[in-house]
């Protein structure tokens, strides 16, 4: 009877963990985080405004699919823009070679890659193009389900597959993978060449997935106009912090073009007059609170994407700072 009672308690304990979504084990279970502090599902939908994060925010930490899911739960993020390497690695992409150190030298100039480094990068690019052209979407669907089951949705995908040097098959892959992940957008820096935005817009339209164009301080009120005129599936991955640092007020742009915005990166930066520095939320000139309030009042449906770019304070880390940004947004939205 003692053995039976012990077995019963063990079964009930294991069942409770399984019901929460994960069974703790000495050996990590593939497809599930090895350890999660909070077994409850995250929720960063505050009074109708979806607050999310781009997983680039956690670039200082391991970036596997299980790692990223753990970070979402620990920081209460229930929706994300997923960087390409995380999804592609999960789906079995060729392993990337070590990136050459191209940090600027004392003169401020970046060194050129050696011929050997260029050859290695070219070989890897060829392997990736071949893999992307043939890969099944099954693993991306599996990743989507794993995240959804834990309470996290993927609204954006940002693979390095939408450049001018990428083949049409790679571009098509990017939108198909985004759709398999549950995203309505695949995002990329806005190209300078209108022929490239036309190409991306046409392939995006075929897949009925938006191409969201991101920018930095080169953003202006008319910067997206050519791309937007080419296809209804060309859209804006607007960065409010960079826009303020470039010297512009985000309110008129958001009000005029909210129908074209598929997601908005949120960070706090000083304006151009004050030097443009990235700072802790609440210390810069970016009207984060007022814009979030406008999104709530006008019922804009695009997500507000936390992008952690300010210098992490001593004694903190990327997860703690992301969690602070989530809480900042929650309070701003009166949730």
N, C-alpha and C positions, 0 to 999 in steps of 0.2 A: 504493500500500500504506500509506503514511503517513496519507493521508486516511481510509482504511478503518479503520486502527487507532485514530485519533483518534475517529472516529464510534463505534467499538465501546466505547471507554472512556466516552464521554459517555453512551451508551445504558445501560451497566452502572451508572454512577453514578446516573442518573435512575431506573432500575428499583429500585435499593436504597432510594431515598427514597420511591418510590411504594409499595413493599412495607411501609414503616414507616407509611404512611397518608397522607402528604402530599408533594407535589412543591414544592420551593422555586422561586419565580418572582419576577421583578421586579414583575409585576402580581399583587396578591392574588387568589386563586381564591375565588369566591363559595361560601360553604358550608364553608370551611375557614379555620383561622387563618392570618393572613399570616406569622406567625413563631412557632415553638415551640422553646424551648430544648432540651427533652428529647423525643425522638421515641418513647421507650418509653411504654407505657401505665401510667397511675397505678394504685395499689392501696392503698386505705385500709380494707380488710377485714382486721382484726387479730384473730387467734384467735377467729373466729366473730362478732365485733362489727363491724358496719358503721359506720365513722366517716365522716360526710359534712360538708357545709357548706351553709348558706343563702347564696344569692348576694348577699343584702343585705350580707354581710361585705365585699364589694368595691365598695360604693356610692361610694367616693372615686375609682373608676377607670371608664373607659369600659365600658358595659354591654351591648354588642352580643353576639349569640349566639356569634360567633367569638371575641370577647374573653373571654367567660366560659369557653369551652372551653379556651382557652390558660391561663387562671388555674388551672383544675382540674389540668391536666397539670403546670404549674410548681410547684404546692403538694402534689402527690401526693394529690389528692382524686378518688376514683372513683365518688362518688355525691353527688347534690345535691338541695336544695329550691330550685326555680327561681322567682325573682320574676317576676311577670306581665309587666312591660314588655319584658323580654328576649324571651320567647316570642312575645308579641303583635306586637312590632315585626318579628320574623323572618317572621311569618305575614302581614304586610302591613296591620297596623292603622293607622287614621288617626293622623297625627303629633300628639302632645300639644302644647298651647300651653305657653309658659313658665310655670312655677309662680310665683304671686305671692309676694313675700317677706313672710312672716308671722312672722318671728322676733320674740320678745318684746322690747319696748322697755326703757328704763331702769327703768320702773316694774314690769317683770316681766309685763306684759299683752301679749297678742298683738293686733295691729291687725285690724280687720274688713276683709274684702275690699270694694273699691268696687263700685258697681252694674255698672260695665263689666267688672270682673274676674269677678263672679258670672255675668254673661251669657256671657262667653267659656267659663267652666268648664261652664255648663249646655249650651251648644251642643256642646262636645266630648263631654260625657256622652251626649248624644242620638246623636251620630255613632257612638260606641263601642257603644252598645246596638244600633244598627242593624247594625253590622259583625259583632258577636258573634252575632247571631241568624242571620246568613246565611253566615258564613265556613266554608269547607271545612276539614276536619281534615288535608288532605294535607300542608300545610307543617309542622304539628306532628309528623306522622309522619316527615317528612324531617329535622326537627331531632332527633328521637329517634334516628334511624339515624346521623346525623352524630356525635352524642355517643357512642352505643354503639360505633360503629366505632373511636372513639378510646379506648375503655375506660371511659367515664363513663355511669352510669345516672342517670335522673331519678326520684326516688321521691316528690317532692312538688312541687306547683305552687301559687303564691300570687298569683293575679290579683286586681285590685280589682273583682271582679264578684259578690261574695257578700254585699253589704250590703243593708240594708233597702230602699234606693232602687233597687236593681238589679231588673230584671224577671225573671220566671221563666225566660224564654228565655236571659237572661244567666247565671243560675245554672246552668241546664242546660248551657250552653256551657262553663262553668268545669270541670264534671266530665267532659264529653266531651273537652275539650282535655287535661285531666290524664291521662285514659286513653290518648289518642293519643300523649302524651309518654312513656308507660310508667309513669306514677305511679299509686300506689294511693290517693292523698289529694290533696284540694284544701284549702288551709288559710286560716283567717281568724281575726280576733280574736273571741272569744266574745261574741255579742250579749247585751244585757241582757234583751231581750224573748223569752220562751219561744215565742211564736208564730213568731218568726223562726228559732229553732233547729229547730222542728218543720218549717217550710217547707224549710229546707236539708236536714234529715235525710231528708225524703220524696223530694226530688229526687236526693239522693245515692244513696238506695236504688234508685231507678229505674235509675241508671247503674252501680250496684255499685262505687262509688268512695267512700271515706270522706271525711267533712268533719272535718278536724282543727282543733279549737278551741284557739287560743293565748291566753295571758294574760301579764300583768305582775305587779306586786306586789298586785293584787287577787285573785290565786289563793289558794284555801284548800283544805283537804282535801275539802270537799263542793261546791266551786264548779261542777264539771261535771255534778253528779248529775242535774239536770233534763234537760239535753240528752241525756245518756247513756240516760236512761229512755225517751226519745221514739223512738229509732231505733237499731238495731244499727250503722247507718252514721254515727252521730254519735260522734266519737272525740276523743282528746286529742292536741294538739300541745303537749305539756308543756314548760315552760321551768324547768329546775332552778335556774338562777342567780337568776331573779326570785323563785322560790318561797322560796329561802333568804333573800333580801333582805326578803321579807315576814315572816320570822320563823318559818319552818317547817322541819322535818326532812324531806328528800325520801324517805328510805328507806321509811317506812310507806306513803306514797302509792304509790310505784312498786311495792312488793310487792303491795299490795291491788288496784291498778288496771292492772297491766302489760298485761292483755289488752285494755284500752281505749286504750292509748298507741300511736299510729301513728308518732310520731317525738318526739324529745326534744331541745330546744335546750340546748346546753351553753355556759356562760360562767362565769367566776369572779367572784362578788360577795361583799362583806362581808355578814354577817348584819345583821338589823335593829338589834341592840344596838350593833354596830360602825359603823353609819352607812349600810350598803347600797351602798357604792361599787363600780363596775365596775373590776376590776383585772386585771393580767397573770395568766395561769393559774399557780396555785401560791401566789399571794400573798393569796388571799381565804379565805372560810369555806365555800365550796361544796365538798362532798366528791367532787370529780370522779374521783379515782383509785379511791376505794372503790366508787362507783356503777358505774364501768366494769368493775371487777373483779366486781361482783355480776351485771352483764349477761352477762359471760363465763361465770361459774359457773352461772347459772340459764338460760343459753342464750336470753335474751330476743332477739326478732328485730327489734324496732324500732331504727332507726338513731339514733346519737348525733350530733346536728347542731351543728357548730361555728358559733357566731354571734359574730363579732368586734365587740365593742362598747366595749372599753376604749380609752382614749386611746393612739394609736400613738406610741411613743417617738421622740424626735428621731433622725434618721438611718435610720429604718426605714420600712416602708410596709405596706399591708394584705396584700400577698402574703407578705412575709417573716414577718409576725406569724401569718398563717394557717398557714404551713408549720411554725412553732414549735408551734402548737396541735396539728397533726397528729402531730408528733414526740412531744409530751407524751403524747398518747393512745396512740401506738404503744408507748411505754415502759411506760405504765401497764398495758397489756394484755399485756405480756411478749412482744411480737412482735419 
